[in-house]
Amino acid sequence: AVAAESGAGVVWRIERDVLARTVSAVVDHGSSYEVPFGGRATEHYTGRVSVDERNFAQHARASAEFTLAWPQTAVRATAELDFRATETDFEVDLVVEAAEGDEPISRRHWAQVIPRQLG
């Protein structure tokens, strides 16, 4: 087992794309642990937040997956977020899905453009 403080298996970095003139923060981490009745929980999170240095437009993409598994069954929930902040709007796109084993149970999708009210 790896101690939580070690940082092994965790991505947390800053990237600079000189040609595209963007700066990004990138994360990728997760864990797995035992749960009652002989089960196992697994979590995995990824994300990237970028800023365009020319106009300060921002873009974020993130995902989260949570799985609970026992010898008899497994359930999984996932969420995918795509967010953009432009000069005029906030654009939000979110998809949440749930499954039992390999069978989808539910899927919800939200998409909205929210006008920025600056000054």
Backbone as ProteinMPNN parsed JSONL, in Angstrom:
{"seq_chain_A": "AVAAESGAGVVWRIERDVLARTVSAVVDHGSSYEVPFGGRATEHYTGRVSVDERNFAQHARASAEFTLAWPQTAVRATAELDFRATETDFEVDLVVEAAEGDEPISRRHWAQVIPRQLG", "coords_chain_A": {"N_chain_A": [[0.84, -1.184, 0.0], [0.431, 2.254, -0.7], [1.346, 5.182, 0.932], [-0.88, 7.89, 1.551], [0.279, 10.394, 1.611], [2.447, 10.234, -0.076], [2.091, 10.811, -2.787], [2.29, 9.135, -4.945], [1.111, 7.925, -8.021], [-0.471, 10.114, -8.47], [-1.358, 12.829, -10.477], [-0.549, 16.143, -10.808], [-0.118, 18.948, -12.238], [1.301, 21.824, -13.955], [0.917, 23.088, -17.187], [2.368, 24.676, -19.984], [1.583, 25.908, -23.059], [3.322, 27.163, -25.485], [2.992, 27.902, -28.208], [0.165, 27.84, -28.599], [-0.455, 29.626, -26.707], [-1.507, 29.127, -24.115], [-2.153, 28.305, -20.68], [-2.31, 25.596, -18.494], [-3.789, 23.715, -15.82], [-3.484, 20.479, -14.65], [-5.005, 17.555, -13.426], [-5.077, 14.234, -12.106], [-6.194, 11.578, -10.437], [-6.928, 9.003, -7.997], [-8.429, 6.363, -6.023], [-8.694, 3.199, -4.323], [-10.555, 1.114, -2.201], [-11.574, -1.029, 0.524], [-15.007, -1.894, 1.241], [-17.932, -2.407, 3.356], [-19.27, -5.785, 3.649], [-17.691, -7.325, 1.941], [-17.018, -5.811, -0.285], [-15.687, -3.48, -2.746], [-14.619, -0.183, -3.257], [-14.01, 2.199, -5.775], [-12.515, 5.153, -6.878], [-12.063, 7.699, -9.306], [-10.636, 10.562, -10.629], [-10.33, 13.152, -13.03], [-9.004, 16.081, -14.574], [-8.768, 19.217, -16.342], [-7.905, 22.533, -16.499], [-7.815, 25.384, -18.398], [-6.344, 28.456, -19.517], [-6.502, 30.971, -21.87], [-3.943, 32.984, -22.829], [-4.131, 35.211, -24.454], [-6.757, 36.287, -24.526], [-7.867, 35.656, -22.137], [-9.848, 33.731, -22.027], [-11.447, 30.903, -20.621], [-11.319, 27.369, -20.102], [-12.605, 24.355, -18.933], [-12.375, 20.923, -18.321], [-13.63, 18.04, -16.86], [-13.773, 14.894, -15.161], [-15.397, 12.369, -13.279], [-15.471, 9.247, -11.682], [-17.116, 6.73, -9.926], [-17.145, 3.655, -8.402], [-18.783, 0.898, -6.971], [-18.239, -2.339, -5.967], [-19.157, -5.722, -5.539], [-18.928, -9.296, -5.021], [-21.317, -10.23, -6.183], [-22.462, -8.161, -7.691], [-22.036, -4.948, -9.338], [-21.978, -1.421, -9.189], [-21.933, 1.733, -10.877], [-21.158, 5.169, -11.14], [-20.829, 7.998, -13.19], [-19.53, 11.2, -14.104], [-19.292, 13.855, -16.384], [-17.901, 16.901, -17.184], [-17.929, 19.854, -19.08], [-16.802, 23.02, -19.4], [-16.89, 26.393, -20.362], [-15.652, 29.674, -20.292], [-16.3, 32.497, -21.86], [-15.799, 35.733, -23.395], [-18.367, 36.719, -23.318], [-20.159, 34.781, -22.322], [-20.977, 32.01, -20.058], [-20.533, 28.695, -20.664], [-21.97, 25.67, -20.058], [-21.782, 22.192, -19.861], [-22.932, 19.145, -18.869], [-22.845, 15.73, -18.109], [-24.28, 12.996, -16.535], [-24.097, 9.669, -15.583], [-25.389, 6.437, -14.696], [-24.825, 3.014, -13.897], [-25.468, -0.504, -13.686], [-23.463, -3.162, -13.316], [-22.673, -3.883, -16.613], [-24.843, -2.665, -17.675], [-26.566, 0.207, -18.586], [-28.331, 2.396, -16.396], [-29.325, 4.943, -15.902], [-29.249, 8.179, -17.409], [-28.386, 11.535, -17.519], [-28.425, 14.737, -18.987], [-27.262, 17.977, -19.015], [-27.234, 21.142, -20.438], [-26.263, 24.436, -20.805], [-26.207, 27.893, -21.589], [-25.028, 30.689, -20.101], [-25.415, 34.061, -19.848], [-22.736, 36.315, -19.31], [-22.569, 38.791, -16.899], [-20.961, 41.363, -16.753], [-19.679, 44.056, -14.973]], "CA_chain_A": [[0.0, 0.0, 0.0], [1.164, 3.514, -0.802], [0.836, 6.199, 1.858], [-1.573, 8.983, 0.874], [1.152, 11.553, 1.554], [3.558, 10.032, -0.993], [1.816, 11.375, -4.098], [2.425, 8.126, -5.998], [-0.107, 7.726, -8.792], [-1.235, 11.357, -8.544], [-0.865, 13.832, -11.408], [-0.947, 17.503, -10.457], [0.942, 19.702, -12.903], [0.996, 23.009, -14.747], [1.463, 22.973, -18.537], [2.355, 25.909, -20.757], [1.675, 25.697, -24.498], [3.854, 28.441, -25.964], [2.411, 28.238, -29.503], [-1.264, 28.13, -28.438], [-0.52, 30.685, -25.689], [-2.398, 28.713, -23.028], [-1.596, 27.716, -19.466], [-3.289, 24.635, -17.987], [-3.56, 22.907, -14.627], [-3.962, 19.133, -14.961], [-5.041, 16.636, -12.288], [-5.532, 12.859, -12.364], [-5.939, 10.809, -9.216], [-8.002, 8.12, -7.571], [-8.08, 5.413, -4.979], [-9.535, 2.019, -4.208], [-10.535, 0.688, -0.812], [-12.606, -2.001, 0.894], [-16.252, -1.428, 1.84], [-18.581, -3.52, 4.049], [-19.859, -6.948, 2.986], [-16.793, -7.883, 0.937], [-16.999, -4.996, -1.489], [-14.566, -2.587, -3.03], [-14.971, 1.113, -3.853], [-12.945, 2.783, -6.587], [-12.784, 6.526, -7.298], [-11.066, 8.225, -10.244], [-10.947, 11.941, -10.996], [-9.404, 13.806, -13.949], [-9.436, 17.425, -14.915], [-7.859, 20.171, -16.986], [-8.405, 23.901, -16.557], [-6.897, 26.134, -19.253], [-6.587, 29.878, -19.73], [-5.875, 31.529, -23.062], [-3.245, 34.198, -22.404], [-4.443, 36.339, -25.346], [-8.044, 36.928, -24.213], [-8.241, 35.149, -20.814], [-10.932, 32.746, -22.1], [-11.15, 29.743, -19.778], [-11.965, 26.111, -20.477], [-12.377, 23.298, -17.953], [-12.957, 19.598, -18.569], [-13.41, 17.212, -15.68], [-14.563, 13.668, -15.083], [-15.352, 11.639, -12.009], [-16.096, 7.921, -11.746], [-17.194, 6.079, -8.622], [-17.64, 2.286, -8.577], [-18.902, 0.002, -5.823], [-18.312, -3.692, -6.516], [-19.205, -6.885, -4.67], [-18.882, -10.489, -5.88], [-22.596, -10.447, -6.858], [-22.852, -7.066, -8.584], [-21.263, -3.708, -9.27], [-22.682, -0.217, -9.654], [-20.981, 2.77, -11.251], [-21.681, 6.498, -11.487], [-19.822, 8.836, -13.829], [-19.927, 12.572, -14.437], [-18.387, 14.523, -17.323], [-18.184, 18.327, -17.226], [-17.211, 20.71, -20.023], [-17.166, 24.391, -19.029], [-16.133, 27.448, -21.045], [-15.968, 31.061, -19.951], [-15.879, 33.367, -22.951], [-15.962, 37.145, -23.05], [-19.787, 37.057, -23.177], [-21.004, 33.716, -21.752], [-20.514, 30.791, -19.411], [-21.145, 27.56, -21.346], [-21.866, 24.519, -19.173], [-22.308, 20.942, -20.398], [-22.717, 18.135, -17.839], [-23.492, 14.436, -18.339], [-24.162, 12.083, -15.396], [-24.607, 8.349, -15.944], [-25.332, 5.376, -13.688], [-24.925, 1.683, -14.505], [-25.321, -1.692, -12.85], [-22.682, -4.033, -14.192], [-22.47, -3.2, -17.895], [-26.141, -2.168, -18.135], [-26.913, 1.571, -18.181], [-29.572, 2.557, -15.634], [-29.833, 6.299, -16.036], [-28.351, 9.166, -18.02], [-28.934, 12.894, -17.532], [-27.565, 15.683, -19.687], [-27.629, 19.371, -18.843], [-26.421, 22.071, -21.223], [-26.816, 25.776, -20.634], [-25.37, 29.057, -21.834], [-25.419, 31.718, -19.143], [-24.742, 35.317, -20.198], [-21.921, 36.968, -18.28], [-23.025, 40.152, -16.614], [-19.779, 42.048, -16.233], [-19.72, 45.495, -14.723]], "C_chain_A": [[0.884, 1.245, 0.0], [0.528, 4.511, 0.153], [0.239, 7.351, 1.063], [-0.666, 10.196, 0.698], [2.236, 11.431, 0.489], [3.333, 10.678, -2.354], [1.955, 10.385, -5.238], [1.086, 7.937, -6.704], [-0.968, 8.966, -8.931], [-0.566, 12.297, -9.548], [-1.423, 15.176, -10.955], [0.139, 18.401, -11.039], [0.388, 20.924, -13.633], [1.669, 22.819, -16.107], [1.344, 24.324, -19.237], [2.549, 25.539, -22.215], [2.063, 27.042, -25.112], [3.192, 28.846, -27.277], [0.93, 28.596, -29.394], [-1.505, 29.263, -27.451], [-1.566, 30.37, -24.617], [-1.578, 28.178, -21.859], [-2.686, 26.824, -18.886], [-2.827, 24.023, -16.675], [-4.219, 21.564, -14.893], [-3.915, 18.282, -13.691], [-5.557, 15.273, -12.752], [-5.187, 12.054, -11.118], [-7.13, 9.933, -8.896], [-7.525, 7.208, -6.467], [-9.061, 4.253, -5.015], [-9.42, 1.518, -2.774], [-11.7, -0.266, -0.552], [-13.817, -1.311, 1.506], [-16.936, -2.63, 2.495], [-19.135, -4.605, 3.108], [-19.02, -7.45, 1.814], [-16.698, -7.082, -0.346], [-15.758, -4.138, -1.618], [-15.098, -1.328, -3.696], [-13.756, 1.628, -4.614], [-13.388, 4.164, -7.049], [-11.684, 6.944, -8.272], [-11.525, 9.595, -10.722], [-9.889, 12.462, -11.964], [-9.918, 15.209, -14.237], [-8.342, 18.233, -15.568], [-8.566, 21.522, -17.024], [-7.37, 24.708, -17.324], [-7.334, 27.592, -19.37], [-5.809, 30.297, -20.969], [-5.247, 32.86, -22.668], [-3.569, 35.415, -23.267], [-5.71, 37.064, -24.922], [-8.61, 36.474, -22.861], [-9.482, 34.244, -20.843], [-10.498, 31.508, -21.311], [-11.942, 28.532, -20.243], [-11.605, 25.072, -19.423], [-13.08, 22.03, -18.415], [-12.628, 18.752, -17.351], [-14.264, 15.961, -15.77], [-14.363, 13.041, -13.71], [-16.056, 10.307, -12.215], [-16.011, 7.29, -10.366], [-17.833, 4.718, -8.831], [-17.679, 1.584, -7.228], [-19.095, -1.398, -6.38], [-18.301, -4.725, -5.398], [-19.143, -8.114, -5.569], [-20.175, -10.681, -6.699], [-22.932, -9.376, -7.89], [-21.89, -5.894, -8.445], [-22.137, -2.573, -9.781], [-21.634, 0.868, -9.899], [-21.725, 4.064, -11.556], [-20.533, 7.303, -12.083], [-20.404, 10.218, -14.096], [-18.851, 13.162, -15.334], [-18.816, 15.985, -17.419], [-17.318, 18.987, -18.286], [-17.709, 22.128, -19.77], [-16.276, 25.361, -19.787], [-16.615, 28.801, -20.537], [-15.402, 31.909, -21.081], [-16.051, 34.814, -22.5], [-17.416, 37.486, -22.75], [-20.618, 36.039, -22.406], [-20.218, 32.734, -20.899], [-21.255, 29.655, -20.116], [-20.889, 26.311, -20.507], [-22.505, 23.314, -19.839], [-21.937, 19.844, -19.403], [-23.505, 16.881, -18.178], [-23.215, 13.561, -17.124], [-24.812, 10.766, -15.789], [-24.463, 7.393, -14.773], [-25.524, 4.043, -14.391], [-24.843, 0.629, -13.414], [-24.659, -2.747, -13.712], [-22.38, -3.262, -15.465], [-23.752, -2.579, -18.429], [-26.397, -0.737, -17.659], [-28.259, 1.609, -17.457], [-30.186, 3.918, -15.901], [-28.773, 7.17, -16.69], [-29.063, 10.512, -18.017], [-27.922, 13.797, -18.217], [-28.123, 17.083, -19.47], [-26.684, 20.21, -19.706], [-27.066, 23.439, -21.099], [-25.751, 26.811, -20.979], [-25.899, 30.173, -20.95], [-24.681, 33.008, -19.515], [-23.943, 35.863, -19.014], [-22.422, 38.395, -18.113], [-21.883, 40.886, -15.928], [-20.043, 43.534, -16.102], [-21.035, 46.062, -14.796]], "O_chain_A": [[1.945, 1.273, 0.623], [-0.693, 4.664, 0.177], [0.777, 7.746, 0.029], [-0.825, 10.949, -0.263], [2.89, 12.425, 0.173], [4.3, 11.058, -3.014], [1.757, 10.755, -6.395], [0.049, 7.806, -6.054], [-2.08, 8.889, -9.453], [0.64, 12.533, -9.48], [-2.628, 15.32, -10.746], [1.186, 18.598, -10.423], [-0.811, 21.037, -13.889], [2.838, 22.44, -16.181], [0.342, 25.024, -19.094], [3.556, 24.929, -22.576], [1.233, 27.942, -25.24], [2.858, 30.018, -27.453], [0.481, 29.552, -30.026], [-2.611, 29.798, -27.361], [-2.39, 31.212, -24.258], [-0.469, 27.672, -22.029], [-3.844, 27.231, -18.792], [-1.632, 23.836, -16.447], [-5.375, 21.508, -15.312], [-2.917, 18.284, -12.97], [-6.37, 15.181, -13.672], [-4.014, 11.876, -10.792], [-8.211, 10.105, -9.458], [-6.375, 7.269, -6.034], [-10.112, 4.32, -5.652], [-8.331, 1.497, -2.199], [-12.674, -0.304, -1.304], [-13.695, -0.295, 2.19], [-16.558, -3.769, 2.219], [-19.422, -4.354, 1.938], [-19.557, -7.939, 0.819], [-16.334, -7.625, -1.389], [-14.908, -4.082, -0.729], [-15.933, -1.402, -4.597], [-12.621, 1.507, -4.154], [-14.5, 4.331, -7.551], [-10.518, 6.592, -8.091], [-12.661, 9.763, -11.164], [-8.695, 12.247, -11.757], [-11.116, 15.479, -14.153], [-7.153, 17.977, -15.379], [-9.687, 21.634, -17.522], [-6.194, 24.725, -16.961], [-8.521, 27.914, -19.329], [-4.617, 30.016, -21.1], [-5.949, 33.766, -22.219], [-3.307, 36.544, -22.853], [-5.763, 38.293, -24.944], [-9.715, 36.871, -22.488], [-10.1, 34.014, -19.804], [-9.33, 31.12, -21.335], [-13.074, 28.647, -20.713], [-10.437, 24.926, -19.062], [-14.234, 22.064, -18.844], [-11.495, 18.747, -16.869], [-15.336, 15.965, -16.374], [-13.312, 13.171, -13.083], [-17.111, 10.245, -12.847], [-14.962, 7.314, -9.721], [-18.934, 4.623, -9.372], [-16.734, 1.662, -6.443], [-20.006, -1.631, -7.174], [-17.538, -4.617, -4.438], [-19.293, -7.98, -6.784], [-20.126, -11.238, -7.795], [-23.622, -9.663, -8.869], [-21.046, -5.861, -7.549], [-22.938, -2.755, -10.698], [-20.601, 0.923, -9.233], [-22.797, 4.046, -12.16], [-19.417, 7.298, -11.565], [-21.609, 10.377, -14.287], [-17.656, 12.996, -15.087], [-19.979, 16.27, -17.707], [-16.121, 18.715, -18.38], [-18.9, 22.406, -19.909], [-15.06, 25.182, -19.851], [-17.812, 29.039, -20.376], [-14.187, 32.026, -21.241], [-16.409, 35.075, -21.352], [-17.686, 38.434, -22.013], [-21.677, 36.385, -21.884], [-18.994, 32.629, -20.989], [-22.486, 29.658, -20.157], [-19.74, 25.935, -20.271], [-23.633, 23.392, -20.327], [-20.756, 19.636, -19.124], [-24.692, 16.954, -18.498], [-22.064, 13.395, -16.723], [-25.944, 10.745, -16.272], [-23.544, 7.513, -13.963], [-26.282, 3.941, -15.356], [-24.235, 0.838, -12.364], [-25.22, -3.179, -14.72], [-21.894, -2.132, -15.417], [-23.753, -2.021, -19.526], [-26.441, -0.49, -16.454], [-29.207, 0.935, -17.86], [-31.395, 4.045, -16.099], [-27.573, 6.937, -16.548], [-30.207, 10.617, -18.46], [-26.713, 13.639, -18.047], [-29.302, 17.341, -19.711], [-25.472, 19.999, -19.694], [-28.277, 23.58, -21.269], [-24.566, 26.632, -20.7], [-27.066, 30.553, -21.037], [-23.451, 33.04, -19.498], [-24.412, 35.871, -17.876], [-22.663, 39.103, -19.091], [-21.841, 41.015, -14.704], [-20.566, 44.176, -17.013], [-21.2, 47.266, -14.604]]}, "name": "protein", "num_of_chains": 1, "seq": "AVAAESGAGVVWRIERDVLARTVSAVVDHGSSYEVPFGGRATEHYTGRVSVDERNFAQHARASAEFTLAWPQTAVRATAELDFRATETDFEVDLVVEAAEGDEPISRRHWAQVIPRQLG"}
